[in-house]
């Protein structure tokens, strides 16, 4: 098990930027593929972005491609989500998730693959 703590969510105007951070508790952080999901009111939790253990493989939901960037720092046990050109429809609680990975290049986009979740951080984008 790995404990995850997200931070960085706040109220921002449309067109603005935010950087979310996720701190992981384990020294074996580099063994985990890391993802961001989000949950808007009345909607299911959806995939946003994922990064492999090595940091060399990433993927994004179509709705955020070209605006969001995921990155990780294995030395600091951190994963980040840089969000630019924010839109009101990006308003949601953003969750960090971790999946133990035996391959440094593997990624998963289904929330059912992840057993380790943070408590979430609220992002609100005003129009």
Rosetta blueprint (number, residue, H / E / L):
1 X L
2 X L
3 X L
4 X E
5 X E
6 X E
7 X E
8 X L
9 X L
10 X L
11 X E
12 X E
13 X E
14 X L
15 X L
16 X L
17 X L
18 X E
19 X E
20 X E
21 X E
22 X E
23 X E
24 X E
25 X L
26 X L
27 X L
28 X L
29 X H
30 X H
31 X H
32 X E
33 X E
34 X E
35 X E
36 X E
37 X E
38 X E
39 X E
40 X L
41 X L
42 X L
43 X L
44 X L
45 X L
46 X E
47 X E
48 X E
49 X E
50 X E
51 X E
52 X L
53 X L
54 X L
55 X L
56 X L
57 X L
58 X E
59 X E
60 X E
61 X L
62 X L
63 X L
64 X L
65 X L
66 X L
67 X L
68 X E
69 X E
70 X E
71 X E
72 X E
73 X E
74 X L
75 X L
76 X L
77 X L
78 X E
79 X E
80 X E
81 X E
82 X E
83 X E
84 X L
85 X L
86 X L
87 X L
88 X H
89 X H
90 X H
91 X L
92 X E
93 X E
94 X E
95 X E
96 X E
97 X E
98 X E
99 X E
100 X E
101 X L
102 X L
103 X L
104 X L
105 X L
106 X L
107 X L
108 X L
109 X L
110 X L
111 X H
112 X H
113 X H
114 X L
115 X L
116 X E
117 X E
118 X L
119 X L
120 X L
121 X E
122 X E
123 X E
124 X E
125 X E
126 X E
127 X L
